[in-house]
Amino acid sequence: QVGLQESGGGSVQAGESLTLSCIIAGVRVNNACLGWFRQAPGKEREEFAIAMIGNGGIEYGASVKDRFFVSRDTANNAVYLQMNSLKPEDTGIYSCAADSRRNGSDGTSCYRRDFMYTFWGQGTQVVVSS
């Protein structure tokens, strides 16, 4: 049974940093495509992952590129999102997701599009104040 659990959210001031964690059960982090998605207050969840990691590499959305960094930890079977230079517009619920049908190698590719992901965590809240 696959499960994803995020943690690490909180309230910070603009310019500060946070690191989100996502512990995954039931699928190995080095055998899946993993994405972080964001839902701003009053809006739908973004259709494209703001950060994605697979065996083929890492991709970021334009709004977070060079500020956010995604990594995975095979020992703890977890994926992390380090968020630097946070802005008020980064406020939202952050969810991790896994596409266990692909891993970015073995002839497969990872995608940032939300419908490619089959397993989702509940999300963790991030609030950035100006």
WOSUL-V230039 format. One record per pair of residues at least 6 apart in sequence whose C-alpha atoms are under 8 Angstrom apart, sorted by the first residue. I is the first residue (numbers start at 1). J is the second residue. D is the distance in whole Angstrom. If there is no record, write none. Layout:
BEGIN
i = <I/I>
j = <J/J>
d = <D/D>
END
This chain:
BEGIN
i = <1/1/2/2/2/2/2/3/3/3/3/3/3/4/4/4/4/4/4/4/4/4/4/5/5/5/5/5/5/5/6/6/6/6/6/6/6/6/6/6/7/7/7/7/7/8/8/8/8/8/9/9/9/9/9/9/10/10/10/10/11/11/11/11/12/12/12/12/13/13/13/13/14/14/14/14/14/14/14/15/15/15/15/16/16/16/17/17/17/17/17/18/18/18/19/19/19/19/20/20/20/20/21/21/21/21/22/22/22/22/23/23/23/23/24/24/24/25/27/28/28/29/29/29/29/29/29/30/30/30/30/31/31/31/31/31/32/32/32/32/32/32/32/32/32/33/33/33/33/33/33/33/33/33/33/33/33/34/34/34/34/34/34/34/34/35/35/35/35/35/35/35/35/35/36/36/36/36/36/36/36/36/36/37/37/37/37/37/37/37/37/37/37/37/38/38/38/38/38/38/38/38/39/39/39/39/39/40/40/40/40/40/41/41/41/47/47/48/48/48/48/49/49/49/49/49/50/50/50/50/50/50/51/51/51/51/51/51/51/51/52/52/52/52/52/52/52/53/53/53/53/53/54/54/54/54/55/55/55/56/56/56/56/56/57/58/59/67/67/67/67/68/68/68/68/69/69/69/70/70/70/70/71/71/71/72/72/72/73/73/86/87/87/87/88/88/88/88/89/90/90/90/91/91/91/91/92/92/92/93/93/93/93/94/94/94/94/95/95/95/95/95/96/96/96/97/97/97/97/97/98/98/98/98/99/99/99/99/100/100/102/102/102/103/103/104>
j = <25/26/24/25/26/27/119/24/25/26/119/120/121/22/23/24/25/96/97/119/120/121/122/22/23/24/96/121/122/123/20/21/22/23/95/96/121/122/123/124/20/21/22/123/124/18/19/20/21/124/18/19/20/124/125/126/18/125/126/127/126/127/128/129/126/127/128/129/86/128/129/130/85/86/87/88/128/129/130/84/85/86/87/84/85/86/82/83/84/85/86/82/83/84/80/81/82/83/80/81/82/83/78/79/80/81/78/79/80/96/76/77/78/79/77/78/79/77/100/74/77/72/73/74/77/78/79/54/55/74/103/54/55/100/102/103/54/55/98/99/100/101/102/103/104/52/53/54/55/98/99/100/102/103/104/110/111/52/53/54/79/96/97/98/99/49/50/51/52/53/96/97/98/112/49/50/51/52/81/94/95/96/97/45/46/47/48/49/50/51/94/95/96/97/45/46/49/50/92/93/94/95/45/46/92/93/94/89/90/91/92/93/91/92/93/113/114/61/112/113/114/60/61/112/113/114/60/61/62/63/64/112/58/59/60/61/68/69/70/112/58/59/60/70/110/111/112/59/70/71/72/110/103/104/105/110/103/104/105/103/104/105/109/110/104/70/112/83/84/85/86/81/82/83/84/81/82/83/79/80/81/82/79/80/81/78/79/80/79/80/128/128/129/130/127/128/129/130/128/126/127/128/125/126/127/128/125/126/127/123/124/125/126/123/124/125/126/120/121/122/123/124/120/121/123/117/118/119/120/121/117/118/119/120/116/117/118/119/117/118/108/109/110/109/110/110>
d = <7/5/7/5/4/6/7/6/5/7/7/8/7/6/6/5/6/7/7/7/6/5/8/5/5/7/8/5/7/8/7/5/4/7/7/7/6/7/6/6/6/5/6/8/6/7/6/5/6/7/7/8/6/5/5/5/8/6/5/6/6/5/6/8/8/6/5/6/8/5/5/6/7/5/5/6/6/6/5/7/4/5/6/6/5/6/7/5/4/6/6/6/5/7/7/6/4/6/6/5/6/8/7/6/5/7/5/5/6/6/7/6/4/7/6/6/8/8/7/7/6/7/7/6/6/7/7/7/7/7/7/8/8/7/7/5/6/8/6/6/5/7/5/4/7/7/6/5/8/6/5/7/6/5/7/6/8/6/5/6/8/7/6/5/6/6/7/6/4/6/6/5/6/7/5/6/5/6/8/7/6/4/6/7/7/8/7/5/6/7/6/5/6/8/6/6/7/7/6/6/5/6/4/6/5/5/7/8/8/6/4/7/7/6/8/6/5/8/5/5/6/8/7/5/6/7/5/5/8/8/7/8/7/6/4/6/8/8/6/8/6/5/6/7/8/8/6/7/7/7/8/8/6/5/8/6/6/5/6/8/5/6/7/8/7/8/8/6/5/6/8/7/6/4/6/6/5/7/7/6/5/6/6/5/7/6/4/6/6/8/7/6/8/7/7/5/6/6/8/8/8/7/8/5/5/5/6/5/6/6/5/4/6/5/5/6/7/7/6/6/4/7/6/6/7/6/7/5/4/6/5/6/5/7/6/4/6/7/8/7/6/6/6/7/6/5>
END
